[in-house]
Amino acid sequence: MIKVEKIYKSFGNLQVLKGVDLEVNKGEIVSIVGPSGAGKTTLLMIMGTLEKADAGKVYFNDNDLGRLEEKELSDFRNKNIGFVFQFHQLLPEFTALENVMIPALIGNRKRSEAEKKAKELLHMMGLTGRMDHKPAELSGGEKQRVAVARALINDPLVVLADEPSGSLDTQNKAELHRLFFELRDKLNQTFVIVTHDEQLASLTDRTIHLQDGKIFQPEQLLSQKQT
Ligand code: ADP
């Protein structure tokens, strides 16, 4: 469903990605791991069209996103890509419900429809009694679950998550991880997750190791060592 092909990216003299290829199928949960500074976030941002590659292509269902104009691209992103960051990035002046509705309203959906969908999602996240609270009145785990509901409001093709449980304690971490798998089982939702959390990575369907700007397969290294 998502294909990135021969992605190159430098910041000044620093070559961060040196020809990365990756395919993600519908309903798959893929984790991206690797040392700090390996380019994991940069790759995720390029997949999410928030960052432009110097060379290479990003396809969603065979649609070459590089061909879209800026306005089309931002509409495409709002409709089809959900983001979850390490820090929830909810808007403090709005309630949980309003925060979840915002991407739907940006996408010109009817307010009543957006509200209905946002309530369903918050209910699914176990936040039925917390919808009218503002972010400051919610715990860290609750805020992250609101951020997940917000990422899902437009039924995106994929949710891209950057260290989603990085700011949470052990119990909230486990709860958030369980939620990702539940969403995959219930909604066939696709996730690409950048994480340092080895436990989370070990639970995902596939783990991509990024090192020195390339995808590195530990199995390949093992087989090279044997020869
Ligand atoms: P990771 O997520 O694996 O820790 P990043 O993708 O965040 O790695 O960053 C890879 C490298 O690129 C780092 O050395 C980082 O400092 C650098 N980098 C990332 N974004 C920028 C930017 N906007 N400008 C300059 N350097 C950047």
Boltz pocket constraint, residues with backbone or C-beta under 6 A from the ligand:
constraints:
  - pocket:
      binder: B
      contacts: [[A, 11], [A, 14], [A, 16], [A, 34], [A, 35], [A, 36], [A, 37], [A, 38], [A, 39], [A, 40], [A, 41], [A, 42], [A, 43]]
      max_distance: 6.0
